[in-house]
Amino acid sequence: MSDAPDNTKSGTDFIRAAIRKDLDAGTYPGVTTRFPPEPNGYLHMGHAKSICLNFGLAEEFGGKCHLRFDDTNPCKEEDEYVQSIQEDVRWLGFDWGDNLFFASDYFDQLYAWAEQLIEQGDAYVCDLSLEEIREYRGTLTEPGKASPYRDRSVEENLDLFRRMRAGEFEDGTRVLRAKIDMASPNLNMRDPVLYRILHAHHHRTGDAWCIYPMYDFAHGQSDSIETITHSICTLEFEAHRPLYDWCIQSLGIYAPRQIEFARLNVNYTALSKRKLLRLVQDGLVAGWDDPRMPTISGMRRRGYPAEAIRDFCAAIGVAKADSTVDIAWLHHFIRERLNKSAARYMAVLRPLKVVIENYPEGETDMMQAVNNPEDPDAGSREVPFSKVIYIEQDDFMEDPPKKFFRLGPGREVRLRYAYFVTCTDVIKDPDTGAIVELRCTYDPATRGGDAPDGRKVKGTIHWVSAEHAADAEVRLYDNLFSAEDPEEFPEGEDWTVNLNPDSLETITAKIEPALAALAAGETVQFERLGYFCTDSRDHAAGQPVFNRTIGLRDSWAKVKAKG
């Protein structure tokens, strides 16, 4: 587990300290934050951190948080993403109220401000191609050189910009650039592009516009329009802050304060929207909500509780330096939440048939099973028991080692909520030698799982009645990437070489009858196996489908790992 600062208490991190300082100084009368996603994909756990931070700050300081879509690139944006983002934010437990906005709401005002910059001599229309603009920009050690179009007159720039707006020019032929400083040590200040030509249909404004503002121009001005007090961004925008401030100061408009924090990095996880999009488009996963994906919709479908994600984001806090968090920390919070809330059921993932020879033929006992020992109000249920049951293949060993306390020849174990049983015989396939069936005897006096004579057994295993069990498709998920850092891969290879070929295994399990009756989207514990949820897409009455959310800590697995 990665070390991280203890920022779980209000006021202990640098962002909260800065906000409190601004409030004490009277710089702002209150706190208004915003979460400004671009609707060009589904949100991932990195966005979850930003959502929790921005909405959390607003709640903590008695303010409000806006949800604003940065929809300034019609080539990549879709209404599907707009809807999914709203669903994700709500699912995490946050509400923007009446404060839903779009950068496209401000296109007229942004255009007017662009003309103002031209009239002030602070912007010009440039005919250089984007490749030429990059060449003219210079390097970190060499200053850039001025565009040959930099000294156009205000009148010519206004005329060209208005003709860009009218659709007279093709994509890529002209841009509007800020006139700042081609020798600035910050490359973002070397006459950055403010507008480009894009003859593309916009998901909200249709074909009303054929020029669109760049993020660096739209972002700060949108913050200003909405009177955002604190614009919380990730560290990659730190070098853009001088441009953010320059635009606002040059226009003479209300000035929010931008503060940057380190983005979330998690091992065995890719949090690049570009990479996640490729996984979807290339069919390497089954959509944005594939339970292996680190998207919020994928985590929801896998059965992660929203509260656990919020707990995780609060625990990792905010910092100024990039670091990588161990995925095991997120798993910790998932287990903590589900241990308290998830009902317990019995399921057998890899069934081994057991015949209890001295149990009455055709008889069924109903055993009382506790739904959740962590929740006194959860109650209990009845589980059918009969002559033939299934247990896990791993719960039997023909020649068990010393620390194996499960079933073996001549060994007695407890069946959860039922009886003590002793293995008397092992039936094997005559061709392969594989174990296909066990014969056992039971002690009727141990009903409920305890012996009246006080004898103890070291092993307790789960089971399901063969006569009453339902078949269920169970999808066993593991990390999508096998490499701790998916960005590291051999020269000449692609980052997809780090995809884990064993990230999904689909099996047919035997489940107790109550599990087959669950609705889609419910998360439960399969006793001794882990937490599983009914799939929100594919689960249906009579066709149960479960996704493994996360496993339990397995003490026997630790013994095996030690050799």
Secondary structure, DSSP 8 states (H G I E B T S, - for coil): --------STT-SHHHHHHHHHHHHTSSSS-EEEE---SSS--BHHHHHHHHHHHHHHHHTT-EEEEEE----TTT--HHHHHHHHHHHHHTT---TT-EEEGGGGHHHHHHHHHHHHHTTSEEEE---HHHHHHHH--SSS-----TTTT--HHHHHHHHHHHHHT-S-TTS-EEEE---TT-SSGGGSS-EEEEE----BTTTBTS-SEEE-HHHHHHHHHHHTT-SEEEEEGGGGGGHHHHHHHHHHHT----EEEEE----BTT----HHHHHHHHHTTSSSSTT-TTS-BHHHHHHHT--HHHHHHHHHHH---SS---B-HHHHHHHHHHHHHHH--EE-EESSEEEEEETTS-TT--EEEEEES-TT-TTS-EEEEEE-SEEEEEGGGB-SS--TT--SB-BT-EEEETTS-EEEEEEEEE-TTT--EEEEEEEEEGGGTTS--TT----S-EE--EETTT-EEEEEEEE--SBSSSSTT---TTS-GGGGB-TTSEEEEEEEE-HHHHT--TT-EEEETTTEEEEE-TTT-BTTB-EEEEEEE---HHHHHHHT-
